Amino acid sequence: MSPNLTGRHSNFSETGLRRIRDVLARHVESGKIPGLVALISRGGETHIEAVGTMCHDGGAPMRRDTIFRMASTTKPVTMAAAMILLDECRLRLDDLVEPWLPELADRQVLKRIDGPLDDTVPARRPITVRDLLTSTFGLGMNLTALGTPIMDAVFEQGIFSQSATALPEPDEWMRRLGTLPLMHQPGEHWQYQISHDVLGVLVARVTGQSFESFLGERVLDPLGMKDTGFHVPAGKIDRLPPCYTPNPQTGEFTVWDEAVGGQYSAPPAFQSGGGGLVSTVDDYHAYFRMLLNGGMHEGERILSRPAVELMTTNCLTPEQNAARTTMARNNVHVGFGQGQHGGWGMGMAVRTYRGDYAPIGQFGWDGGTGTSTYADPHNQLTGILLTQVAMSTPDSARAIHDFWTTLYQAIDD
């Protein structure tokens, strides 16, 4: 580890720091993960670990400023744009979304999740801003319902932003979304992913700016997140590794996305709030430290304290959360054990029970490209682990688990 502070470590034990380094190095030496960058921070003390290489067959080393595709770890950061609009009363929690998103008016809801798309009943009520913020508006990625007509339609329409196909621009994306029925009644069930992409469109329509420009102006720029955005400019593309989806049967490295000429090498038509950001450990550290600091960054307020508290507190009833709990506990193979957190706030998981070494109240999320970022108010701690090995195999998930285990055992006070 390369400490930023000299002298005695007050926040982590030397033995613990060594164990973090050894465990991460073991994952890289196994040949399953080409390289990774980790950051741990507590009480003004920050340690960075960059291990291995950008490519699976060697080449340039991983560095502190390596840029990663954040995938779903995008969600906690893009949520800040919506929270700013709540702070400024340009949106209200229980406003209907129809004035800005007319495509979501007059919804039909499937009678059963696996039924034909025309076997529907009218929605009991309109969709609200709160439904989008808490991922309960009625449509989402259900990994346990693959092969049903509605999930097939989501893929066919090009709605899912973490697939290899490029998304259409926002108005066309919303038009396509509006052709689909909801899977559940508004407000009834937590469902993954799609709500965050809708929120990006909502922010753009409310502000009259692109989602990226509003997020940049109000969140990324004030936090100094200079390497965070929806694509990697040509001058920085050498800092972006390829992203791999290993073959689940053989473990062989398959490139999902190249750096040069890949999905992130040019500005996308659709700026995905659910999974579109690229970033670095230092940029994400600035964001999560701001959350731990109640919305303040170096004397400047980014979000109000109540906005941060709302985002990072469980917002779901047990009924709304049932599907998430089921996925975490009964379909462990889908997320390789990720998701045993209990609750969900706005844009991130929030631990409501003790399921591993992390305490209740820890918040953050993981990404399908092998990324993980959480902050822990109880210990005033932030941890970030970034790889570019997608979760088609358990390898990056196991590295993430081991990172968190070793991070917590390194706390020594």
N, C-alpha and C positions, 0 to 999 in steps of 0.2 A: 504494500500500500504506500502511496505517496502522500504523507500528511501535509496539510497546508500549514500546520502549526508545528513549531519545534518544541522540545522539552517534553515533559510528562503528558501522557494522554489522560485527560480527566474523564472522558466520556466513554471510552472503549478500552478493554484490556489488550495488552500487547499480544497475549496468547490468542485472544479472540480474533484480533485482526489477522494474525498469521493463519488461523484456521479458515477464515473467509478466503484468503488468497489461495491457500492450498486446495480447498474444495473446488473453487472456480477453476483453478489450473487443472485439476483432475478431470473436470468435464471437457476441457479443451483437449487435454492429452488423450482422452478416450477416442478422439477422432470423430465424435458425434456432433461437436459444435466447433466450427472453425475458429471463432473468436467472439469476444464479448467485452463490454465496458460496464463497470459497476461503479456506483457512487453511494457512499453512506455518509450521513451528516447528522450531527447531534450537538446542540449547544455551541454553535459557532466553530465546531471542528468538522472538517470534511476530509474524506479519504476517497481516492479514485483508484480503480484497478482496471487496467486495459490489458487483456490477455489474448494471445493468439493472433490470427491473421484475418484479413477481410474476406479472402477467398478460401474455399476448402482445400485448394491445392497450393496454398502458400501465398507468396507475394507480399504486398504491403501489410505492415502490422496494424492491428486495431490501435486507435489513439483516443485520447480524451475528447478530441473534437470530431470523431467519426459521426456521421449523420445516419440516423436509422429511420426506417418506415415504422411509425408508431402503432399502426393498425388501431385496435380498439382502445389503446391507451390514449388515443385522441380524445375520447369522450369527456374525461374530466376537464380538459383544457377548453374545449369548445363550449362547454356548458357556461363558462364565465361570461361569454357574450350575451347569452340570454339573461343571466342574473343581473347584468348591468342594466338591461332594459326594465327589469322588475324594480331595481333600485331607483330608477328615474321615472317610474310610473308610466312608461311608454307601453308596458304590458302589465296586466294584472293576472294573478294566478287563476282566477276563475272566469276570465274573459273567454268568450268563444273564439276559436281560431278562424272561423269562416270569413270575417271581413278581409283578412290577409290571405287566407288559404281557401278560396271558394271551392277548390277541387275536393275538399274534405267535408263539404256540406251534404246533408241528406244521405247519410251512410246506410248501406244495407249490411247486415251481419249474418255470417254463416250460421245455419241451425246446428251443424256439427262441424268440428274442425277438419274432418276428413271427407266432408260431403262435397257434392258438385257446386260449382261457383254460383249457380243460379238458385240454389236451395237456401233462401235467406229470409230473414225477418227485418223490419226496419229497426234502426238503432233507437234505443230507448231515450237517448238524449244526445245533444250535439257534443263535439269534441272541444275540450277546453285547453288552455295553455298548461294548466297543471297536469293534464293527461300526457302531454308531450314531454314535460320536464321530468316526470316520474316513469316514463316508458310504459304507460298504461293506456295508450289511446286506442288500442284494439288490433294493431298489426305489428308483426315483428318476425324475426328469424326464429323458427322453432325447430331446433336440431333434432327433436324427437318426432317430428312430423314430416320428415323428408319423404318425397314421393306422393304426398297428398296433392289434390288439384291446386289448392291455394299456394303451397310452397313451390310447386312447378311453375305457377303463373308469376310468382315473385322473381324467379330466375329468368323465365322467358321474357319478361318485360324489362329486364335489365335494371331492376330496382336495387338489388343487393350490391353494396359498394365495395365489398371485399372480394369480388370475383375478378377474373382476368380480363373481362370485357370492359371497355370504357363506358362510362355513364353518359347519358345525354345531358344537355344543359338543364338548369333547374326547372324552367317552366314546362319543358317536355317531360322531365322526370316526374313532376307533380301531376301532369295530365295522365301519365301511365298509372301512377299510384291511384288516382281517382277512379280508374276503371275497375279496380279490385274491391271486392267486399271486405269488411273487417273480419278478423278471426274470432274476436271476442267483443262484447259490448264495451263501449268507452268506459274507462275507469275500473274495469273488472280485474284484469290480469296484467302483471308485469310481463313485457315481451321485449326481446332483445333487438338492438341495432337501429331499426328503421326510424324510430322517433327522433334519434339524434340527427339523422340526415334531414328530416322534415324541419327540425329546429333551425338548422343552418339556413334553409330557405325562408323560414319565418323571420329570422333576424335580418336577412337581406331585404325582405319586403317592408318590414317595419322601418328600417333605417334608410332605405333608398340607396344603400351601398352594397357592394358585393360582400358576402360573408367574410371572405378573407380580408378585405380592406377594413371592415369594422373590427374584426378580431385583432388585426394588426395594430390599428390605431389605439384601441382601448385596453388591450391585454398584452400582446406580444412586445410591442415597442416600449411601453412603460416598464416592463419587466426586463428589458434588455435581451429578449429571446431572439437574437439576430439570425439564428440558424433554423428557426421554426417556420414552417409554411406548408403549402400544399404541393410544392414541387421543389426540386433542387436546381438552382441556376447552374449554367454551364461552368462557371468559374469555381464551383464547389463540388462538381459531380465526382471528382476523384476521391472525395471523402465519403461517398456512398457505396457500401458493399453490395454485391448481389444478394438477393433474398432467395433462400432455398426452401423447397418443400420436399424433404426426404421421402423416398418411396416407403410407404408403410410396411411393405413386405420385406424388401431387401435393405432398407436404410440408405440406399444409394442417393447421393445428392442430385436433386433435379433443380435447375434454376427456375424459380417462379417469376422473378423479375430481374432483369439486368439493370445496371446503373445507366450506362450510356445508351440512349435510345429506348429506355424502359418507360414504365408507366409514370415515373416521377421525374422524368427528364424535361418535361414541358408542362406549362400550366394546364390543369385539367378543365374540361368543360363544366364539371360538377365538383364543387368544393365540399367534400364529405365531412360533416361534423361527426359522423360515426366512426370514421377510420382513415381519414385522408392525410393526416399531418406527418411530416418528417421533422426530426428534432435531434437534440444531443442531450447527454446527461446533465450538463450545466444549465441548459435552457429549462429542462423539466424541473431541475432542482430549484430554480428561481420561482417557478410557478407553485410548487408544493410548499416551499418555505413561506410564500405569501399566504397560502391557505392556513398554515400553522400559525401565522402571525395575525390571524383575524382579518385578512384582507389588505394589510399594509405591506408596502415594499419600499424600504429606504425612505421612510417619511412620506411617501405618496400613497394615498388610498386608491386601490384598484377596485375592490368590492367592499360593501358594507359588512360589518361583523355578522349581523343577522343573516345576510345572504350566504356567507360562508357556513354559518351554523346550519342553515337549512339544507344546503348542498350535502353536508357531511354528517347529517343525522338520518337515520332510517325513516323514510317517508311512506313505507308500504304497510298495509294491514296484512295479517297472516293469510287472508284469502287472496289478496293481490300477489303475494309472494310465493304462493303454493307451487306454481310451475317452476320457479327458479330453484326452490328447495328440492323439488323432485329431480330436476336436472342434475343438481350438484350431488345428491345422495344416491340416486338410482341409476344414473348414466355417467358414472365417474369416467368411463372410457372416452366420453365425448370431450371433456375438458381436462382429462388426466388429473382429476381431483381439484382443479381450480374451482372457485366459487363456493367453497365451504365458509361463507362469511356471515350468513344470517340475513342481513338486510341490504337495502339499496337506498341511496339518497337521491341526488340529482346528478347524473353523469358518472356515478361511481358506486362501488360496493362500500358498505359500512358494516363493520363487525358488530353483531348484537349478542354474540355468545362466544365463549372461548373454545375455538376448534383446533388451535395449534399454538405456537409460541407467541403469536401476536395478541395483544390485549383487546378487549372490547373498546370500540371507538376508532380503531385504525380504519383509514379510508384510502381508496385508490382503485386501480383496476389493472388488468393484464391485457395483452394484445396477441392476436393469433400469429404474428410474425416473431413471437418469442421475446416480448417486452413486458416489463412489470414495474409499476411505480405506486408506492404507497407512502402515506405519512401517518404518524402516530402521535396524537396530541399528548397522551399520557407520558410518553418518554421523550417528547419533543424531537422526534426522530424522522428522517426521511431516508428511504432506500429506493434505488433505481437500478434495475438490471436490464441491459439491452443486448439482444442477440438478433440475428437475422435468419434464424432457423424456425420455420413455421411449425405449428403444432400438429402436423400430419403424423408425427411420431411423438412419443412422450419425452424426448430428450431435452428440449428446451424447458418444458414444464418441470422436469426433475431438477434442472439447474436452478430454476426460479425457486422451487421449494427449498433446495439446499441453501441458496443465497439467504432466504429469510430466516431459516433455522440458524445459520451461522451468524447472521447479523444480530439476532436477538441474544444468542449466547455470548456475544462480544460485549454486551452492556455490562459494565462493572462498576456498580456504585450501591 
